[in-house]
């Protein structure tokens, strides 16, 4: 969300606790009433939901998992499969470290 030329991102920790404590965190002095109203930022609570400057987000996180919790009450079920892509067709893409890849073998 861009607000007053600031790029802010709202993040939810799926475990429900543990939050960012830097700029734009729940207790940050950067929050004004106007900014809280524009972003919908709620009162400070260790609920796993927090805001960050997008530049801080990029520095702090190497991996991001986007997920939605579907419940059995809503008629959803899940299947988890553990697998690997290996063998003749797991050649990868050409990079400096993988110069001998056989991209033509990739599916």
N, C-alpha and C positions, 0 to 999 in steps of 0.2 A: 504494500500500500504506500503510495507516495502522498505525503502530507507536508505542505510548506517546503517542498524540495528535499524533504527527508525521505529516504527509502527505509521503511520499517516493515518487519515481518513478525507475525504472531506465530509462536511455536507452542506445540503441546507435547509435553513429555508423556508418552503413553503409560508410564508407570504411575502417573498422577502426583508425583512429588519430585522435588529437585528442580531448581530454576536458575536461570541466568541472573547474575548479581551486578552486572556492569550497567553501562548507559542504557536507559529505557527499560530497565528491569522494574518490577512492581514498586520498589521503594526509591527509584531514581528521582533526583531533584529536577530532572529535565521535564517531568510531566507537569503540564498546566491543566486547568479545568477544560480549556478549549481543546487541547490535544486529547484528553481523556474522552471527551464527547465525540470528537471526530473519529477516533479509532475504536471506541467502545471498550476501552480499557477499564477493567473492573477494580474493585478494592484489592489491596494487597492480601494475598493468601497463598500458602504453599499448596496450590492446586495443580501444579504442573503446567499451567498456561502462563506464557510470558512473552514480552515484546523485546525485540533487538533491532539495532541498526543493521541493515542488510550487509554492510561491509564487515561488521563483527561476526555475523552469522557465517559468512564465507570463510573467515579466518578460523573460527571455532569448530566447525563441523566438516569432517571429511566425508561422511556418509549420511544420507538422508533416506529414511524409509517413509513412504507415503502410504498410509493405511486407513482403512475404515473398519470399524468393528461391526460385523454383521452378527446378529443374535439368532439363536434357534427359535426364539419367540416370534421373530419376523419371518420365519420360514427358510432361513439360510443355513447351510452347512459348509464345512470346509474339508479339503483334502490336502495334506502336506506330503510332498514327495521329495526325498533326498536323492540327488543324482549328480553325475559328473559328465562333462563333455570331454571325452578323451578318445584317443585312437587316430586313425588316418584322417578323419574329417575335423579334427580339433586343431587345425593349423594356426588359427589366429590371424591377425592382420599384420601387414609388413610394418615394422618399426625398426629403430636403430638396434634394439635388443633382439629383435626377431626377424633378421634379414632373410633367413632361409624358409620363411613360411610358404606354404603352398595354398595361397588364397583360392585357387581354382578348386580345391578340395572342400572348401567350406560350403555348408548347405545354403 
